[in-house]
Amino acid sequence: MSEAKTLDVAAAYDVWASSYDGYDNPMVYAAGQALSQAPLALAQKTILEFGCGTGRNLEALAASGASNLIGFDFSSAMLAEARKRDGDWTLFQADMSEAIPLQDQSVDFILFSLTLEHVADLVPPLQEASRLLRSGGVIKIIEIHPFLSLNGVSAHFKTADGEEVTMPAFAHPFQDWLVAFDHADLRVTGLKEWQPRDFGTDAPAKILRRGLDWPWVVDWTLSPA
Ligand SMILES: C[S@@+](CC[C@H](N)C(=O)[O-])C[C@H]1O[C@@H](n2cnc3c(N)ncnc32)[C@H](O)[C@@H]1O
């Protein structure tokens, strides 16, 4: 068996971008379910996704009535896929561990979905999210569950040639999250650990292979402290 190739994160997503949306990926399925079942009131709101990738979540949020959609990502190829979805969204290239070029308190709802496993230190992106959030705003974080990441599960894919590609990823146990929320002046208002039993009978086989109780994604809801 050939060895997996490891690329840095942005380079890996540049390669993955064109096939990402069609990939049979149980984590993407689980995160999508978590977002679609969230009780969000986004009509006329400004939405920002950190690490928006191909824009699949922005599309779902637009369908729920959000008026102003903003996303950024450090992979130019993932952003190019997002631009194909909607030319009216504000999309730009940036690294979430650095300062984000948006004004303080300018956003009503911020989403992180399957991106923070690639960030070693949760504090800088969460502090930026906290700075950007308007009073009364909400941050939603849907990420690989620590039980899986601590078991060695992380983002990876196969190219069209069958080559396995891996990239740097960091497991974040619950204590890391709670310490980072504290540093970013954020308060937890909701926590759900999504299990296959939450997804109904249509869940893909890959999701069911660990049984009905094994949590796939952790879903935090946060407000300014
Ligand atoms: C698994 S994809 C998720 C994309 C999208 N959020 C979704 O749920 O489909 C991870 C995305 O995070 C982006 N990403 C990872 N680390 C990042 C960073 N430090 N700054 C900006 N984007 C980052 C990657 O380029 C990739 O597009």
The ligand as an ORCA input file, in Angstrom:
! r2SCAN-3c Opt
* xyz 0 1
  C     -13.241     20.668      6.177
  S     -13.214     22.214      5.352
  C     -14.750     22.893      5.944
  C     -15.309     23.919      5.011
  C     -16.691     24.420      5.432
  N     -16.616     25.147      6.671
  C     -17.637     23.257      5.541
  O     -18.194     23.020      6.630
  O     -17.841     22.579      4.518
  C     -12.029     23.164      6.280
  C     -11.830     24.545      5.692
  O     -11.132     25.356      6.651
  C     -10.157     26.106      5.949
  N      -9.116     26.482      6.928
  C      -8.401     25.666      7.722
  N      -7.572     26.375      8.499
  C      -7.771     27.688      8.186
  C      -7.205     28.919      8.637
  N      -6.242     28.941      9.583
  N      -7.662     30.066      8.114
  C      -8.626     30.067      7.144
  N      -9.177     28.936      6.649
  C      -8.771     27.755      7.175
  C      -9.665     25.160      4.864
  O      -8.995     25.827      3.817
  C     -10.964     24.510      4.426
  O     -11.613     25.231      3.405
*
